[in-house]
Amino acid sequence: MTAKALNREKTTISLLWPSSSRHAGISRISRNSYTQFCFQIPITEAGQRMMERGMEVLLEQKEILGDVPTIFVFTKYDMLATAVEDNLLKGGKDYSQVDIELEAKQLVEVRCVEPIRKLTKETSIPHIAVSMEHHDKLEELVQLTYEKVFEHFRNQPGGSLDLCPAQMETRKLGRMQLQWIERR
C-alpha cells in the first residue's frame, strides 16, 4: 500500500472516530452500546484479505473505540465449510461432518482470530462465524452479544442494566438486534 493510500485511510478513520475524548461527552444512553465488526472469512487461496489497512489501524489503536464490548462476526462460514469439504474430497479421504467442522474452526482461528489478536494484542477475542445456512450460529451470536454486554455493563460504576435479548432476524439480511434498558 502506498503512503498516500495509507494516509487516505487514516484520514477516513479520523473523520469517523475523531478522538477518544470526543466519546467522553456522549450521553450515558449513547455510551451503553457495543460494537460488532463483521468480516467475510477470506479464501486465502483466492488472494482474499480479511480487512483493509484502515481497519487494521482502527483495531491497533484501542483508544479510538474506547472501552466498549467488541464482538467479531465472521461471515460466509458456509463457503468456508464447502471449501474444506471440497479439499477433503480431492484428497480422497474418508471424512464426516465433524471433520469438516473441526477443520473449518481451525481455519477461522488461523485466518480471522489470530490476525485480530496480533493487531489488538488481546488474548481473548469474542467471535463467532456465521452464515445464512447455519441459523444455530445466529442464536449463538445473540447469546455471545448478551453475555459480553452484560459482563461489561455489570462492572461499570453507578449503573446496572436489565438486558432484554430481542432477536430481530430478517432472513434476507441476517440482521439481529440486542436491546437493553437501563435501570435508574
C-alpha positions in Angstrom: 0.0 0.0 0.0 1.4 3.4 -0.9 1.9 6.1 1.7 -0.8 8.2 0.0 -3.4 5.4 0.2 -2.5 4.7 3.9 -2.9 8.4 4.7 -6.2 8.5 3.0 -7.4 5.5 5.1 -6.1 7.2 8.3 -8.0 10.4 7.3 -11.2 8.4 6.8 -10.8 6.8 10.2 -10.1 10.1 11.9 -13.3 11.5 10.4 -15.3 8.6 11.7 -13.5 8.3 15.1 -12.0 11.8 15.8 -10.7 11.0 19.3 -11.5 9.1 22.4 -12.0 12.4 24.3 -15.0 13.1 22.0 -16.6 9.9 23.3 -16.4 11.2 26.9 -19.1 13.8 26.2 -21.6 11.3 24.7 -24.7 10.9 26.8 -25.0 7.9 29.2 -27.5 6.1 27.0 -25.4 6.5 23.9 -22.3 5.1 25.6 -24.3 2.0 26.6 -23.6 0.2 23.4 -21.4 -2.4 21.9 -19.5 -2.8 18.7 -19.8 -5.7 16.2 -17.2 -5.9 13.4 -18.3 -8.1 10.6 -15.7 -9.6 8.2 -16.1 -12.1 5.5 -13.9 -15.2 6.1 -11.2 -14.8 3.5 -10.5 -17.6 1.0 -6.7 -17.1 1.1 -6.2 -19.4 -1.9 -8.0 -16.8 -4.0 -5.9 -14.0 -2.6 -8.6 -12.5 -0.4 -7.8 -10.4 2.6 -10.0 -10.2 5.7 -9.7 -6.4 6.1 -8.1 -3.4 4.6 -5.3 -1.5 6.2 -7.6 1.3 7.5 -9.5 -1.3 9.6 -6.2 -2.7 10.9 -5.2 0.8 12.0 -8.6 1.1 13.8 -8.1 -2.1 15.7 -4.4 -1.3 16.6 -5.5 2.0 18.2 -7.5 0.9 21.2 -8.3 4.5 22.3 -10.4 5.0 19.1 -13.1 2.6 20.3 -12.7 3.2 24.0 -13.9 0.7 26.5 -17.0 -0.8 24.8 -17.6 -4.5 24.3 -16.5 -5.6 20.9 -17.6 -8.8 19.1 -16.1 -10.0 15.9 -18.5 -11.7 13.4 -17.0 -13.7 10.6 -19.5 -14.2 7.7 -19.7 -16.7 4.9 -18.9 -19.7 7.1 -20.9 -21.9 4.8 -18.5 -21.1 1.9 -15.5 -22.0 4.1 -17.1 -25.3 5.1 -17.8 -26.1 1.4 -14.2 -25.3 0.5 -13.0 -27.6 3.4 -15.2 -30.4 2.2 -14.0 -29.9 -1.4 -10.4 -30.2 -0.2 -11.2 -33.4 1.7 -12.9 -34.8 -1.4 -10.0 -34.0 -3.6 -7.7 -35.7 -1.1 -9.7 -38.9 -1.3 -10.0 -39.2 2.4 -13.0 -40.5 4.3 -14.5 -37.7 6.4 -17.5 -36.8 8.4 -19.4 -33.6 9.1 -17.4 -33.4 12.4 -14.2 -33.4 10.4 -15.4 -30.6 8.2 -16.5 -28.6 11.3 -13.2 -29.1 13.1 -11.1 -28.0 10.1 -13.3 -25.0 9.4 -13.0 -23.9 13.0 -9.2 -24.2 12.8 -9.2 -22.1 9.6 -11.3 -19.4 11.3 -8.8 -19.3 14.1 -5.8 -19.0 11.8 -7.3 -16.7 9.1 -9.5 -14.5 11.3 -8.9 -14.6 15.1 -5.1 -14.7 15.1 -4.7 -11.6 12.8 -7.1 -9.7 15.2 -5.2 -10.9 18.2 -1.9 -9.6 16.7 -3.5 -6.2 15.9 -5.2 -5.7 19.2 -2.7 -7.5 21.4 -5.7 -9.0 23.2 -5.7 -12.7 24.2 -9.5 -13.1 24.3 -11.3 -12.2 21.1 -15.1 -12.7 21.4 -16.0 -14.0 18.0 -18.4 -16.2 16.0 -18.5 -17.5 12.5 -22.0 -17.3 10.9 -23.8 -17.9 7.7 -27.4 -17.8 6.5 -27.3 -21.6 6.2 -26.3 -22.1 9.8 -29.1 -20.4 11.7 -28.0 -22.0 15.0 -24.9 -19.8 14.7 -27.2 -16.7 14.7 -28.7 -17.8 18.0 -25.1 -18.2 19.4 -24.3 -14.7 18.2 -27.3 -13.3 20.2 -26.1 -15.2 23.3 -22.5 -14.1 22.9 -23.5 -10.5 22.5 -25.8 -10.7 25.5 -23.0 -12.2 27.7 -20.4 -9.6 26.6 -22.7 -6.6 27.0 -23.9 -7.8 30.4 -20.4 -8.5 31.6 -19.2 -5.1 30.5 -22.0 -3.0 32.0 -22.3 -5.1 35.2 -18.8 -3.9 36.0 -19.5 -0.2 35.3 -19.7 2.1 38.3 -23.0 3.7 39.1 -25.3 1.8 36.9 -26.9 -1.5 36.1 -28.7 -2.8 33.2 -31.6 -5.1 32.6 -30.8 -6.9 29.4 -33.6 -8.0 27.2 -32.4 -10.1 24.3 -34.7 -9.3 21.4 -33.8 -11.2 18.4 -35.0 -9.4 15.3 -33.8 -11.6 12.5 -34.5 -10.8 8.9 -33.7 -13.9 6.9 -32.7 -11.8 3.8 -30.4 -9.5 5.7 -29.4 -11.8 8.5 -29.5 -9.0 11.0 -30.1 -9.3 14.7 -30.5 -6.8 17.4 -30.0 -6.9 21.1 -31.8 -4.3 23.2 -31.4 -3.4 26.8 -32.8 -0.9 29.1 -31.0 1.0 31.8 -32.2 0.8 35.4 -32.2 4.2 37.1 
